[in-house]
């Protein structure tokens, strides 16, 4: 049952991100790309496996790794989150500079000015 809920949430996140990427406003496009990248991170964590217990509280290693989630996936996703935050901040600063230079962030108006 949990897998179906996660699949539904991932579908909604990807759909929302795609909807925002197709807008005319540059800020919405940036947020759409951010939502898609974060939903890809959720997908990776979901595919990495979910465990029902915390390894530290699971009896001090009595099960020899039973029910433990792979830490490599979590480390990669954490790195992707940090890099995604930096690139999102950079894209928003570039959007602000475009607004200062051209007075608009509408993609169609920017295309006509170029």
C-alpha positions, 0 to 999 in steps of 0.5 A: 500500500505504501508503494502506491501512495509514494507512486501517486505522490511522485506522479503528482510532483512530476505533473506539477513540475511539468505544468510549471515548466510550461509556463511563460514566467521565468520564476515558475519555470525555475520552480518547476525544474526544482520540483522535478529535481526534488521529485527525482530525489524522492524517487531515488530514496523510494527505490533505495528501499524503506525500512521499518526500524531505525538501525540504532534502536533495533537491538544493537546489531542483533539482526545483522543488517535486517531491515536497514536501508542502504546509506549510499542512496541517502548520501547521494540524494543529500548531495543532490539536494545541496547542489539543487539548492545552489543551482536554484539560488543561482537561477533565481539570481539570474532571473532577477538580473534578467528582470533588471536588464529587460524589465520583464520575466515573460519568456515571450517578451524576452524572445521578442527583444532578442 
